Amino acid sequence: MSSSKNIARLDRQHKLGIVPAGTGLAPLNPGVTPWRDLAPDVRRLCARLQETYAAFLEHTDAQIGRLIEYLDSLGNLARIIHGGVDFLEVSGD
């Protein structure tokens, strides 16, 4: 069951051409309780976990940015990115 907020968001995406016509909302994952059905204490816990994950991603993004700037300052960025792509092509199936 989709929330009216998700339906409105998808509608906007259709109107803006962000998603192809006919794209629908994905069903909920089995065993996942909809947010509106969670107890208030479980909502607080889930919100805190989401905040922690967001902080982790923000920190990771900043550190990757620092690494890219450093490699670029050495003149190695293009070579390393190319080498990484080559590695993924060889090791990936």
PDB file of N, CA, C and O in Angstrom:
ATOM      1  N   MET A   1       0.842  -1.172   0.000  1.00  0.00           N
ATOM      2  CA  MET A   1       0.000   0.000   0.000  1.00  0.00           C
ATOM      3  C   MET A   1       0.893   1.243   0.000  1.00  0.00           C
ATOM      4  O   MET A   1       1.783   1.364   0.842  1.00  0.00           O
ATOM      5  N   SER A   2       0.665   2.151  -0.923  1.00  0.00           N
ATOM      6  CA  SER A   2       1.511   3.326  -1.073  1.00  0.00           C
ATOM      7  C   SER A   2       0.903   4.531  -0.380  1.00  0.00           C
ATOM      8  O   SER A   2      -0.317   4.688  -0.337  1.00  0.00           O
ATOM      9  N   SER A   3       1.754   5.368   0.155  1.00  0.00           N
ATOM     10  CA  SER A   3       1.257   6.574   0.807  1.00  0.00           C
ATOM     11  C   SER A   3       0.899   7.619  -0.250  1.00  0.00           C
ATOM     12  O   SER A   3       1.413   7.588  -1.368  1.00  0.00           O
ATOM     13  N   SER A   4       0.023   8.533   0.115  1.00  0.00           N
ATOM     14  CA  SER A   4      -0.376   9.585  -0.825  1.00  0.00           C
ATOM     15  C   SER A   4       0.818  10.464  -1.174  1.00  0.00           C
ATOM     16  O   SER A   4       0.874  11.030  -2.265  1.00  0.00           O
ATOM     17  N   LYS A   5       1.770  10.580  -0.259  1.00  0.00           N
ATOM     18  CA  LYS A   5       2.984  11.370  -0.517  1.00  0.00           C
ATOM     19  C   LYS A   5       3.809  10.720  -1.633  1.00  0.00           C
ATOM     20  O   LYS A   5       4.304  11.409  -2.525  1.00  0.00           O
ATOM     21  N   ASN A   6       3.953   9.386  -1.579  1.00  0.00           N
ATOM     22  CA  ASN A   6       4.712   8.682  -2.621  1.00  0.00           C
ATOM     23  C   ASN A   6       4.008   8.761  -3.970  1.00  0.00           C
ATOM     24  O   ASN A   6       4.656   8.911  -5.007  1.00  0.00           O
ATOM     25  N   ILE A   7       2.689   8.662  -3.954  1.00  0.00           N
ATOM     26  CA  ILE A   7       1.918   8.743  -5.198  1.00  0.00           C
ATOM     27  C   ILE A   7       2.062  10.130  -5.812  1.00  0.00           C
ATOM     28  O   ILE A   7       2.243  10.260  -7.022  1.00  0.00           O
ATOM     29  N   ALA A   8       1.982  11.172  -4.975  1.00  0.00           N
ATOM     30  CA  ALA A   8       2.141  12.548  -5.466  1.00  0.00           C
ATOM     31  C   ALA A   8       3.547  12.764  -6.024  1.00  0.00           C
ATOM     32  O   ALA A   8       3.714  13.426  -7.048  1.00  0.00           O
ATOM     33  N   ARG A   9       4.550  12.211  -5.357  1.00  0.00           N
ATOM     34  CA  ARG A   9       5.935  12.348  -5.822  1.00  0.00           C
ATOM     35  C   ARG A   9       6.099  11.673  -7.190  1.00  0.00           C
ATOM     36  O   ARG A   9       6.724  12.235  -8.089  1.00  0.00           O
ATOM     37  N   LEU A  10       5.544  10.483  -7.343  1.00  0.00           N
ATOM     38  CA  LEU A  10       5.632   9.775  -8.619  1.00  0.00           C
ATOM     39  C   LEU A  10       4.886  10.538  -9.711  1.00  0.00           C
ATOM     40  O   LEU A  10       5.350  10.613 -10.849  1.00  0.00           O
ATOM     41  N   ASP A  11       3.742  11.097  -9.367  1.00  0.00           N
ATOM     42  CA  ASP A  11       2.991  11.919 -10.331  1.00  0.00           C
ATOM     43  C   ASP A  11       3.835  13.076 -10.847  1.00  0.00           C
ATOM     44  O   ASP A  11       3.880  13.332 -12.050  1.00  0.00           O
ATOM     45  N   ARG A  12       4.507  13.777  -9.925  1.00  0.00           N
ATOM     46  CA  ARG A  12       5.390  14.890 -10.319  1.00  0.00           C
ATOM     47  C   ARG A  12       6.503  14.405 -11.235  1.00  0.00           C
ATOM     48  O   ARG A  12       6.833  15.062 -12.223  1.00  0.00           O
ATOM     49  N   GLN A  13       7.078  13.259 -10.906  1.00  0.00           N
ATOM     50  CA  GLN A  13       8.158  12.709 -11.728  1.00  0.00           C
ATOM     51  C   GLN A  13       7.657  12.377 -13.127  1.00  0.00           C
ATOM     52  O   GLN A  13       8.379  12.586 -14.102  1.00  0.00           O
ATOM     53  N   HIS A  14       6.444  11.867 -13.242  1.00  0.00           N
ATOM     54  CA  HIS A  14       5.849  11.607 -14.561  1.00  0.00           C
ATOM     55  C   HIS A  14       5.705  12.910 -15.336  1.00  0.00           C
ATOM     56  O   HIS A  14       6.091  12.987 -16.502  1.00  0.00           O
ATOM     57  N   LYS A  15       5.150  13.938 -14.689  1.00  0.00           N
ATOM     58  CA  LYS A  15       4.919  15.225 -15.356  1.00  0.00           C
ATOM     59  C   LYS A  15       6.218  15.880 -15.800  1.00  0.00           C
ATOM     60  O   LYS A  15       6.257  16.545 -16.835  1.00  0.00           O
ATOM     61  N   LEU A  16       7.278  15.698 -15.027  1.00  0.00           N
ATOM     62  CA  LEU A  16       8.583  16.283 -15.364  1.00  0.00           C
ATOM     63  C   LEU A  16       9.364  15.428 -16.366  1.00  0.00           C
ATOM     64  O   LEU A  16      10.403  15.853 -16.870  1.00  0.00           O
ATOM     65  N   GLY A  17       8.869  14.237 -16.649  1.00  0.00           N
ATOM     66  CA  GLY A  17       9.560  13.353 -17.581  1.00  0.00           C
ATOM     67  C   GLY A  17      10.759  12.651 -16.975  1.00  0.00           C
ATOM     68  O   GLY A  17      11.614  12.137 -17.697  1.00  0.00           O
ATOM     69  N   ILE A  18      10.828  12.626 -15.651  1.00  0.00           N
ATOM     70  CA  ILE A  18      11.959  11.985 -14.967  1.00  0.00           C
ATOM     71  C   ILE A  18      11.867  10.470 -15.074  1.00  0.00           C
ATOM     72  O   ILE A  18      12.880   9.783 -15.209  1.00  0.00           O
ATOM     73  N   VAL A  19      10.642   9.957 -15.011  1.00  0.00           N
ATOM     74  CA  VAL A  19      10.433   8.517 -15.138  1.00  0.00           C
ATOM     75  C   VAL A  19       9.509   8.270 -16.330  1.00  0.00           C
ATOM     76  O   VAL A  19       8.650   9.101 -16.625  1.00  0.00           O
ATOM     77  N   PRO A  20       9.672   7.154 -17.009  1.00  0.00           N
ATOM     78  CA  PRO A  20       8.818   6.855 -18.163  1.00  0.00           C
ATOM     79  C   PRO A  20       7.352   6.704 -17.768  1.00  0.00           C
ATOM     80  O   PRO A  20       7.026   6.287 -16.657  1.00  0.00           O
ATOM     81  N   ALA A  21       6.486   7.053 -18.704  1.00  0.00           N
ATOM     82  CA  ALA A  21       5.054   6.848 -18.491  1.00  0.00           C
ATOM     83  C   ALA A  21       4.812   5.375 -18.187  1.00  0.00           C
ATOM     84  O   ALA A  21       5.463   4.506 -18.768  1.00  0.00           O
ATOM     85  N   GLY A  22       3.906   5.097 -17.306  1.00  0.00           N
ATOM     86  CA  GLY A  22       3.599   3.716 -16.948  1.00  0.00           C
ATOM     87  C   GLY A  22       4.424   3.195 -15.787  1.00  0.00           C
ATOM     88  O   GLY A  22       4.163   2.105 -15.279  1.00  0.00           O
ATOM     89  N   THR A  23       5.433   3.974 -15.357  1.00  0.00           N
ATOM     90  CA  THR A  23       6.225   3.554 -14.209  1.00  0.00           C
ATOM     91  C   THR A  23       5.361   3.640 -12.956  1.00  0.00           C
ATOM     92  O   THR A  23       4.696   4.649 -12.722  1.00  0.00           O
ATOM     93  N   GLY A  24       5.371   2.598 -12.166  1.00  0.00           N
ATOM     94  CA  GLY A  24       4.597   2.580 -10.935  1.00  0.00           C
ATOM     95  C   GLY A  24       5.496   2.495  -9.722  1.00  0.00           C
ATOM     96  O   GLY A  24       6.713   2.347  -9.835  1.00  0.00           O
ATOM     97  N   LEU A  25       4.886   2.590  -8.580  1.00  0.00           N
ATOM     98  CA  LEU A  25       5.632   2.449  -7.339  1.00  0.00           C
ATOM     99  C   LEU A  25       5.955   0.976  -7.094  1.00  0.00           C
ATOM    100  O   LEU A  25       5.141   0.096  -7.378  1.00  0.00           O
ATOM    101  N   ALA A  26       7.123   0.725  -6.577  1.00  0.00           N
ATOM    102  CA  ALA A  26       7.508  -0.639  -6.232  1.00  0.00           C
ATOM    103  C   ALA A  26       6.696  -1.101  -5.027  1.00  0.00           C
ATOM    104  O   ALA A  26       6.370  -0.289  -4.160  1.00  0.00           O
ATOM    105  N   PRO A  27       6.365  -2.377  -4.957  1.00  0.00           N
ATOM    106  CA  PRO A  27       5.641  -2.864  -3.777  1.00  0.00           C
ATOM    107  C   PRO A  27       6.555  -2.845  -2.551  1.00  0.00           C
ATOM    108  O   PRO A  27       7.780  -2.845  -2.675  1.00  0.00           O
ATOM    109  N   LEU A  28       5.951  -2.830  -1.392  1.00  0.00           N
ATOM    110  CA  LEU A  28       6.731  -2.924  -0.160  1.00  0.00           C
ATOM    111  C   LEU A  28       7.450  -4.268  -0.112  1.00  0.00           C
ATOM    112  O   LEU A  28       6.942  -5.276  -0.604  1.00  0.00           O
ATOM    113  N   ASN A  29       8.614  -4.265   0.475  1.00  0.00           N
ATOM    114  CA  ASN A  29       9.339  -5.519   0.655  1.00  0.00           C
ATOM    115  C   ASN A  29       8.581  -6.408   1.632  1.00  0.00           C
ATOM    116  O   ASN A  29       8.018  -5.917   2.611  1.00  0.00           O
ATOM    117  N   PRO A  30       8.563  -7.721   1.371  1.00  0.00           N
ATOM    118  CA  PRO A  30       7.879  -8.627   2.303  1.00  0.00           C
ATOM    119  C   PRO A  30       8.486  -8.508   3.700  1.00  0.00           C
ATOM    120  O   PRO A  30       9.705  -8.449   3.857  1.00  0.00           O
ATOM    121  N   GLY A  31       7.633  -8.473   4.692  1.00  0.00           N
ATOM    122  CA  GLY A  31       8.104  -8.413   6.068  1.00  0.00           C
ATOM    123  C   GLY A  31       8.440  -7.018   6.568  1.00  0.00           C
ATOM    124  O   GLY A  31       8.822  -6.854   7.727  1.00  0.00           O
ATOM    125  N   VAL A  32       8.302  -6.001   5.704  1.00  0.00           N
ATOM    126  CA  VAL A  32       8.590  -4.632   6.125  1.00  0.00           C
ATOM    127  C   VAL A  32       7.274  -3.952   6.489  1.00  0.00           C
ATOM    128  O   VAL A  32       6.356  -3.862   5.674  1.00  0.00           O
ATOM    129  N   THR A  33       7.204  -3.485   7.711  1.00  0.00           N
ATOM    130  CA  THR A  33       5.998  -2.823   8.192  1.00  0.00           C
ATOM    131  C   THR A  33       5.950  -1.387   7.672  1.00  0.00           C
ATOM    132  O   THR A  33       6.944  -0.668   7.775  1.00  0.00           O
ATOM    133  N   PRO A  34       4.833  -0.960   7.123  1.00  0.00           N
ATOM    134  CA  PRO A  34       4.728   0.436   6.681  1.00  0.00           C
ATOM    135  C   PRO A  34       4.984   1.395   7.846  1.00  0.00           C
ATOM    136  O   PRO A  34       4.635   1.099   8.989  1.00  0.00           O
ATOM    137  N   TRP A  35       5.590   2.533   7.552  1.00  0.00           N
ATOM    138  CA  TRP A  35       5.960   3.526   8.565  1.00  0.00           C
ATOM    139  C   TRP A  35       4.762   3.888   9.437  1.00  0.00           C
ATOM    140  O   TRP A  35       4.873   3.954  10.661  1.00  0.00           O
ATOM    141  N   ARG A  36       3.625   4.120   8.802  1.00  0.00           N
ATOM    142  CA  ARG A  36       2.431   4.570   9.547  1.00  0.00           C
ATOM    143  C   ARG A  36       1.952   3.524  10.559  1.00  0.00           C
ATOM    144  O   ARG A  36       1.228   3.857  11.498  1.00  0.00           O
ATOM    145  N   ASP A  37       2.352   2.270  10.373  1.00  0.00           N
ATOM    146  CA  ASP A  37       1.920   1.203  11.275  1.00  0.00           C
ATOM    147  C   ASP A  37       2.912   0.932  12.414  1.00  0.00           C
ATOM    148  O   ASP A  37       2.636   0.118  13.294  1.00  0.00           O
ATOM    149  N   LEU A  38       4.052   1.604  12.399  1.00  0.00           N
ATOM    150  CA  LEU A  38       5.055   1.384  13.448  1.00  0.00           C
ATOM    151  C   LEU A  38       4.666   2.133  14.722  1.00  0.00           C
ATOM    152  O   LEU A  38       4.061   3.204  14.673  1.00  0.00           O
ATOM    153  N   ALA A  39       5.020   1.555  15.841  1.00  0.00           N
ATOM    154  CA  ALA A  39       4.801   2.220  17.135  1.00  0.00           C
ATOM    155  C   ALA A  39       5.715   3.444  17.226  1.00  0.00           C
ATOM    156  O   ALA A  39       6.781   3.457  16.610  1.00  0.00           O
ATOM    157  N   PRO A  40       5.323   4.464  17.975  1.00  0.00           N
ATOM    158  CA  PRO A  40       6.130   5.685  18.078  1.00  0.00           C
ATOM    159  C   PRO A  40       7.577   5.436  18.512  1.00  0.00           C
ATOM    160  O   PRO A  40       8.488   6.077  17.987  1.00  0.00           O
ATOM    161  N   ASP A  41       7.807   4.530  19.451  1.00  0.00           N
ATOM    162  CA  ASP A  41       9.178   4.269  19.886  1.00  0.00           C
ATOM    163  C   ASP A  41      10.000   3.602  18.786  1.00  0.00           C
ATOM    164  O   ASP A  41      11.201   3.848  18.680  1.00  0.00           O
ATOM    165  N   VAL A  42       9.376   2.772  17.978  1.00  0.00           N
ATOM    166  CA  VAL A  42      10.078   2.130  16.859  1.00  0.00           C
ATOM    167  C   VAL A  42      10.377   3.173  15.779  1.00  0.00           C
ATOM    168  O   VAL A  42      11.440   3.137  15.159  1.00  0.00           O
ATOM    169  N   ARG A  43       9.453   4.091  15.557  1.00  0.00           N
ATOM    170  CA  ARG A  43       9.698   5.185  14.598  1.00  0.00           C
ATOM    171  C   ARG A  43      10.902   6.013  15.029  1.00  0.00           C
ATOM    172  O   ARG A  43      11.750   6.353  14.204  1.00  0.00           O
ATOM    173  N   ARG A  44      10.981   6.342  16.334  1.00  0.00           N
ATOM    174  CA  ARG A  44      12.122   7.135  16.830  1.00  0.00           C
ATOM    175  C   ARG A  44      13.434   6.386  16.603  1.00  0.00           C
ATOM    176  O   ARG A  44      14.426   6.977  16.179  1.00  0.00           O
ATOM    177  N   LEU A  45      13.434   5.085  16.888  1.00  0.00           N
ATOM    178  CA  LEU A  45      14.634   4.282  16.675  1.00  0.00           C
ATOM    179  C   LEU A  45      15.007   4.259  15.196  1.00  0.00           C
ATOM    180  O   LEU A  45      16.171   4.463  14.849  1.00  0.00           O
ATOM    181  N   CYS A  46      14.036   4.012  14.326  1.00  0.00           N
ATOM    182  CA  CYS A  46      14.312   3.960  12.884  1.00  0.00           C
ATOM    183  C   CYS A  46      14.819   5.305  12.369  1.00  0.00           C
ATOM    184  O   CYS A  46      15.726   5.352  11.537  1.00  0.00           O
ATOM    185  N   ALA A  47      14.237   6.394  12.859  1.00  0.00           N
ATOM    186  CA  ALA A  47      14.683   7.729  12.447  1.00  0.00           C
ATOM    187  C   ALA A  47      16.137   7.943  12.877  1.00  0.00           C
ATOM    188  O   ALA A  47      16.936   8.496  12.120  1.00  0.00           O
ATOM    189  N   ARG A  48      16.471   7.513  14.067  1.00  0.00           N
ATOM    190  CA  ARG A  48      17.851   7.653  14.556  1.00  0.00           C
ATOM    191  C   ARG A  48      18.809   6.819  13.708  1.00  0.00           C
ATOM    192  O   ARG A  48      19.901   7.285  13.380  1.00  0.00           O
ATOM    193  N   LEU A  49      18.427   5.618  13.354  1.00  0.00           N
ATOM    194  CA  LEU A  49      19.265   4.784  12.494  1.00  0.00           C
ATOM    195  C   LEU A  49      19.465   5.440  11.126  1.00  0.00           C
ATOM    196  O   LEU A  49      20.561   5.396  10.567  1.00  0.00           O
ATOM    197  N   GLN A  50      18.410   6.042  10.595  1.00  0.00           N
ATOM    198  CA  GLN A  50      18.522   6.733   9.305  1.00  0.00           C
ATOM    199  C   GLN A  50      19.459   7.939   9.415  1.00  0.00           C
ATOM    200  O   GLN A  50      20.250   8.195   8.507  1.00  0.00           O
ATOM    201  N   GLU A  51      19.374   8.674  10.516  1.00  0.00           N
ATOM    202  CA  GLU A  51      20.271   9.815  10.739  1.00  0.00           C
ATOM    203  C   GLU A  51      21.724   9.351  10.790  1.00  0.00           C
ATOM    204  O   GLU A  51      22.607   9.985  10.213  1.00  0.00           O
ATOM    205  N   THR A  52      21.961   8.249  11.480  1.00  0.00           N
ATOM    206  CA  THR A  52      23.319   7.711  11.603  1.00  0.00           C
ATOM    207  C   THR A  52      23.851   7.292  10.241  1.00  0.00           C
ATOM    208  O   THR A  52      25.002   7.575   9.908  1.00  0.00           O
ATOM    209  N   TYR A  53      23.026   6.625   9.459  1.00  0.00           N
ATOM    210  CA  TYR A  53      23.438   6.195   8.125  1.00  0.00           C
ATOM    211  C   TYR A  53      23.714   7.399   7.236  1.00  0.00           C
ATOM    212  O   TYR A  53      24.688   7.399   6.482  1.00  0.00           O
ATOM    213  N   ALA A  54      22.870   8.425   7.314  1.00  0.00           N
ATOM    214  CA  ALA A  54      23.077   9.635   6.515  1.00  0.00           C
ATOM    215  C   ALA A  54      24.399  10.306   6.890  1.00  0.00           C
ATOM    216  O   ALA A  54      25.121  10.785   6.015  1.00  0.00           O
ATOM    217  N   ALA A  55      24.716  10.344   8.184  1.00  0.00           N
ATOM    218  CA  ALA A  55      25.983  10.933   8.626  1.00  0.00           C
ATOM    219  C   ALA A  55      27.165  10.126   8.098  1.00  0.00           C
ATOM    220  O   ALA A  55      28.171  10.696   7.676  1.00  0.00           O
ATOM    221  N   PHE A  56      27.044   8.811   8.123  1.00  0.00           N
ATOM    222  CA  PHE A  56      28.101   7.953   7.577  1.00  0.00           C
ATOM    223  C   PHE A  56      28.320   8.255   6.096  1.00  0.00           C
ATOM    224  O   PHE A  56      29.459   8.378   5.645  1.00  0.00           O
ATOM    225  N   LEU A  57      27.219   8.374   5.338  1.00  0.00           N
ATOM    226  CA  LEU A  57      27.345   8.653   3.902  1.00  0.00           C
ATOM    227  C   LEU A  57      27.955  10.020   3.655  1.00  0.00           C
ATOM    228  O   LEU A  57      28.774  10.180   2.751  1.00  0.00           O
ATOM    229  N   GLU A  58      27.563  11.007   4.450  1.00  0.00           N
ATOM    230  CA  GLU A  58      28.114  12.353   4.289  1.00  0.00           C
ATOM    231  C   GLU A  58      29.616  12.344   4.555  1.00  0.00           C
ATOM    232  O   GLU A  58      30.385  12.956   3.814  1.00  0.00           O
ATOM    233  N   HIS A  59      30.029  11.656   5.602  1.00  0.00           N
ATOM    234  CA  HIS A  59      31.458  11.557   5.928  1.00  0.00           C
ATOM    235  C   HIS A  59      32.220  10.829   4.815  1.00  0.00           C
ATOM    236  O   HIS A  59      33.288  11.274   4.393  1.00  0.00           O
ATOM    237  N   THR A  60      31.667   9.714   4.348  1.00  0.00           N
ATOM    238  CA  THR A  60      32.306   8.946   3.279  1.00  0.00           C
ATOM    239  C   THR A  60      32.452   9.790   2.019  1.00  0.00           C
ATOM    240  O   THR A  60      33.503   9.776   1.378  1.00  0.00           O
ATOM    241  N   ASP A  61      31.404  10.524   1.663  1.00  0.00           N
ATOM    242  CA  ASP A  61      31.437  11.390   0.484  1.00  0.00           C
ATOM    243  C   ASP A  61      32.545  12.436   0.618  1.00  0.00           C
ATOM    244  O   ASP A  61      33.283  12.684  -0.335  1.00  0.00           O
ATOM    245  N   ALA A  62      32.661  13.045   1.791  1.00  0.00           N
ATOM    246  CA  ALA A  62      33.698  14.059   2.002  1.00  0.00           C
ATOM    247  C   ALA A  62      35.093  13.453   1.868  1.00  0.00           C
ATOM    248  O   ALA A  62      35.987  14.069   1.287  1.00  0.00           O
ATOM    249  N   GLN A  63      35.282  12.242   2.407  1.00  0.00           N
ATOM    250  CA  GLN A  63      36.601  11.610   2.339  1.00  0.00           C
ATOM    251  C   GLN A  63      36.948  11.182   0.919  1.00  0.00           C
ATOM    252  O   GLN A  63      38.102  11.296   0.508  1.00  0.00           O
ATOM    253  N   ILE A  64      35.981  10.699   0.175  1.00  0.00           N
ATOM    254  CA  ILE A  64      36.228  10.351  -1.235  1.00  0.00           C
ATOM    255  C   ILE A  64      36.577  11.618  -2.013  1.00  0.00           C
ATOM    256  O   ILE A  64      37.458  11.603  -2.872  1.00  0.00           O
ATOM    257  N   GLY A  65      35.884  12.706  -1.709  1.00  0.00           N
ATOM    258  CA  GLY A  65      36.205  13.989  -2.340  1.00  0.00           C
ATOM    259  C   GLY A  65      37.630  14.415  -2.060  1.00  0.00           C
ATOM    260  O   GLY A  65      38.333  14.876  -2.959  1.00  0.00           O
ATOM    261  N   ARG A  66      38.060  14.263  -0.817  1.00  0.00           N
ATOM    262  CA  ARG A  66      39.454  14.598  -0.468  1.00  0.00           C
ATOM    263  C   ARG A  66      40.434  13.728  -1.236  1.00  0.00           C
ATOM    264  O   ARG A  66      41.446  14.226  -1.728  1.00  0.00           O
ATOM    265  N   LEU A  67      40.150  12.435  -1.348  1.00  0.00           N
ATOM    266  CA  LEU A  67      41.023  11.522  -2.073  1.00  0.00           C
ATOM    267  C   LEU A  67      41.101  11.911  -3.550  1.00  0.00           C
ATOM    268  O   LEU A  67      42.187  11.932  -4.129  1.00  0.00           O
ATOM    269  N   ILE A  68      39.976  12.211  -4.147  1.00  0.00           N
ATOM    270  CA  ILE A  68      39.960  12.600  -5.562  1.00  0.00           C
ATOM    271  C   ILE A  68      40.755  13.888  -5.774  1.00  0.00           C
ATOM    272  O   ILE A  68      41.529  13.989  -6.725  1.00  0.00           O
ATOM    273  N   GLU A  69      40.569  14.869  -4.896  1.00  0.00           N
ATOM    274  CA  GLU A  69      41.337  16.119  -5.012  1.00  0.00           C
ATOM    275  C   GLU A  69      42.830  15.850  -4.891  1.00  0.00           C
ATOM    276  O   GLU A  69      43.619  16.422  -5.643  1.00  0.00           O
ATOM    277  N   TYR A  70      43.233  14.989  -3.958  1.00  0.00           N
ATOM    278  CA  TYR A  70      44.645  14.666  -3.769  1.00  0.00           C
ATOM    279  C   TYR A  70      45.216  13.973  -5.007  1.00  0.00           C
ATOM    280  O   TYR A  70      46.281  14.352  -5.495  1.00  0.00           O
ATOM    281  N   LEU A  71      44.521  12.975  -5.509  1.00  0.00           N
ATOM    282  CA  LEU A  71      45.001  12.270  -6.698  1.00  0.00           C
ATOM    283  C   LEU A  71      45.071  13.210  -7.894  1.00  0.00           C
ATOM    284  O   LEU A  71      45.995  13.125  -8.703  1.00  0.00           O
ATOM    285  N   ASP A  72      44.109  14.094  -8.005  1.00  0.00           N
ATOM    286  CA  ASP A  72      44.114  15.069  -9.098  1.00  0.00           C
ATOM    287  C   ASP A  72      45.307  16.011  -8.961  1.00  0.00           C
ATOM    288  O   ASP A  72      45.925  16.376  -9.961  1.00  0.00           O
ATOM    289  N   SER A  73      45.637  16.409  -7.726  1.00  0.00           N
ATOM    290  CA  SER A  73      46.782  17.312  -7.521  1.00  0.00           C
ATOM    291  C   SER A  73      48.102  16.641  -7.899  1.00  0.00           C
ATOM    292  O   SER A  73      49.066  17.317  -8.256  1.00  0.00           O
ATOM    293  N   LEU A  74      48.140  15.311  -7.820  1.00  0.00           N
ATOM    294  CA  LEU A  74      49.339  14.565  -8.220  1.00  0.00           C
ATOM    295  C   LEU A  74      49.386  14.299  -9.725  1.00  0.00           C
ATOM    296  O   LEU A  74      50.402  13.857 -10.261  1.00  0.00           O
ATOM    297  N   GLY A  75      48.268  14.578 -10.390  1.00  0.00           N
ATOM    298  CA  GLY A  75      48.185  14.301 -11.822  1.00  0.00           C
ATOM    299  C   GLY A  75      47.890  12.840 -12.116  1.00  0.00           C
ATOM    300  O   GLY A  75      48.095  12.385 -13.241  1.00  0.00           O
ATOM    301  N   ASN A  76      47.417  12.103 -11.132  1.00  0.00           N
ATOM    302  CA  ASN A  76      47.188  10.664 -11.296  1.00  0.00           C
ATOM    303  C   ASN A  76      45.723  10.277 -11.416  1.00  0.00           C
ATOM    304  O   ASN A  76      45.414   9.100 -11.601  1.00  0.00           O
ATOM    305  N   LEU A  77      44.833  11.222 -11.317  1.00  0.00           N
ATOM    306  CA  LEU A  77      43.416  10.880 -11.230  1.00  0.00           C
ATOM    307  C   LEU A  77      42.936  10.106 -12.454  1.00  0.00           C
ATOM    308  O   LEU A  77      42.317   9.051 -12.307  1.00  0.00           O
ATOM    309  N   ALA A  78      43.206  10.603 -13.651  1.00  0.00           N
ATOM    310  CA  ALA A  78      42.724   9.943 -14.869  1.00  0.00           C
ATOM    311  C   ALA A  78      43.301   8.530 -14.991  1.00  0.00           C
ATOM    312  O   ALA A  78      42.590   7.597 -15.365  1.00  0.00           O
ATOM    313  N   ARG A  79      44.589   8.377 -14.676  1.00  0.00           N
ATOM    314  CA  ARG A  79      45.234   7.066 -14.778  1.00  0.00           C
ATOM    315  C   ARG A  79      44.607   6.081 -13.792  1.00  0.00           C
ATOM    316  O   ARG A  79      44.365   4.922 -14.130  1.00  0.00           O
ATOM    317  N   ILE A  80      44.350   6.545 -12.586  1.00  0.00           N
ATOM    318  CA  ILE A  80      43.785   5.658 -11.562  1.00  0.00           C
ATOM    319  C   ILE A  80      42.349   5.286 -11.902  1.00  0.00           C
ATOM    320  O   ILE A  80      41.954   4.130 -11.747  1.00  0.00           O
ATOM    321  N   ILE A  81      41.569   6.250 -12.362  1.00  0.00           N
ATOM    322  CA  ILE A  81      40.192   5.940 -12.752  1.00  0.00           C
ATOM    323  C   ILE A  81      40.191   4.959 -13.913  1.00  0.00           C
ATOM    324  O   ILE A  81      39.414   4.004 -13.916  1.00  0.00           O
ATOM    325  N   HIS A  82      41.050   5.180 -14.895  1.00  0.00           N
ATOM    326  CA  HIS A  82      41.138   4.260 -16.036  1.00  0.00           C
ATOM    327  C   HIS A  82      41.560   2.872 -15.561  1.00  0.00           C
ATOM    328  O   HIS A  82      41.001   1.867 -15.999  1.00  0.00           O
ATOM    329  N   GLY A  83      42.551   2.817 -14.664  1.00  0.00           N
ATOM    330  CA  GLY A  83      43.002   1.533 -14.123  1.00  0.00           C
ATOM    331  C   GLY A  83      41.895   0.821 -13.354  1.00  0.00           C
ATOM    332  O   GLY A  83      41.764  -0.401 -13.429  1.00  0.00           O
ATOM    333  N   GLY A  84      41.098   1.592 -12.615  1.00  0.00           N
ATOM    334  CA  GLY A  84      39.979   1.008 -11.879  1.00  0.00           C
ATOM    335  C   GLY A  84      38.932   0.421 -12.805  1.00  0.00           C
ATOM    336  O   GLY A  84      38.382  -0.647 -12.537  1.00  0.00           O
ATOM    337  N   VAL A  85      38.655   1.127 -13.904  1.00  0.00           N
ATOM    338  CA  VAL A  85      37.695   0.613 -14.879  1.00  0.00           C
ATOM    339  C   VAL A  85      38.241  -0.654 -15.511  1.00  0.00           C
ATOM    340  O   VAL A  85      37.509  -1.632 -15.668  1.00  0.00           O
ATOM    341  N   ASP A  86      39.519  -0.651 -15.876  1.00  0.00           N
ATOM    342  CA  ASP A  86      40.133  -1.867 -16.433  1.00  0.00           C
ATOM    343  C   ASP A  86      40.027  -3.034 -15.456  1.00  0.00           C
ATOM    344  O   ASP A  86      39.710  -4.156 -15.852  1.00  0.00           O
ATOM    345  N   PHE A  87      40.299  -2.762 -14.161  1.00  0.00           N
ATOM    346  CA  PHE A  87      40.230  -3.803 -13.141  1.00  0.00           C
ATOM    347  C   PHE A  87      38.809  -4.379 -13.068  1.00  0.00           C
ATOM    348  O   PHE A  87      38.628  -5.596 -13.010  1.00  0.00           O
ATOM    349  N   LEU A  88      37.810  -3.496 -13.072  1.00  0.00           N
ATOM    350  CA  LEU A  88      36.432  -3.963 -12.986  1.00  0.00           C
ATOM    351  C   LEU A  88      36.047  -4.775 -14.212  1.00  0.00           C
ATOM    352  O   LEU A  88      35.294  -5.742 -14.097  1.00  0.00           O
ATOM    353  N   GLU A  89      36.545  -4.402 -15.377  1.00  0.00           N
ATOM    354  CA  GLU A  89      36.238  -5.153 -16.586  1.00  0.00           C
ATOM    355  C   GLU A  89      36.856  -6.533 -16.552  1.00  0.00           C
ATOM    356  O   GLU A  89      36.245  -7.500 -17.007  1.00  0.00           O
ATOM    357  N   VAL A  90      38.072  -6.638 -16.011  1.00  0.00           N
ATOM    358  CA  VAL A  90      38.769  -7.922 -15.968  1.00  0.00           C
ATOM    359  C   VAL A  90      38.189  -8.814 -14.881  1.00  0.00           C
ATOM    360  O   VAL A  90      38.000 -10.011 -15.100  1.00  0.00           O
ATOM    361  N   SER A  91      37.902  -8.244 -13.703  1.00  0.00           N
ATOM    362  CA  SER A  91      37.467  -9.080 -12.590  1.00  0.00           C
ATOM    363  C   SER A  91      35.971  -9.290 -12.517  1.00  0.00           C
ATOM    364  O   SER A  91      35.513 -10.205 -11.833  1.00  0.00           O
ATOM    365  N   GLY A  92      35.205  -8.477 -13.198  1.00  0.00           N
ATOM    366  CA  GLY A  92      33.750  -8.613 -13.148  1.00  0.00           C
ATOM    367  C   GLY A  92      33.228  -9.618 -14.145  1.00  0.00           C
ATOM    368  O   GLY A  92      33.838  -9.865 -15.186  1.00  0.00           O
ATOM    369  N   ASP A  93      32.097 -10.190 -13.814  1.00  0.00           N
ATOM    370  CA  ASP A  93      31.456 -11.132 -14.750  1.00  0.00           C
ATOM    371  C   ASP A  93      30.170 -10.549 -15.249  1.00  0.00           C
ATOM    372  O   ASP A  93      29.475 -11.179 -16.046  1.00  0.00           O
TER     373      ASP A  93
END
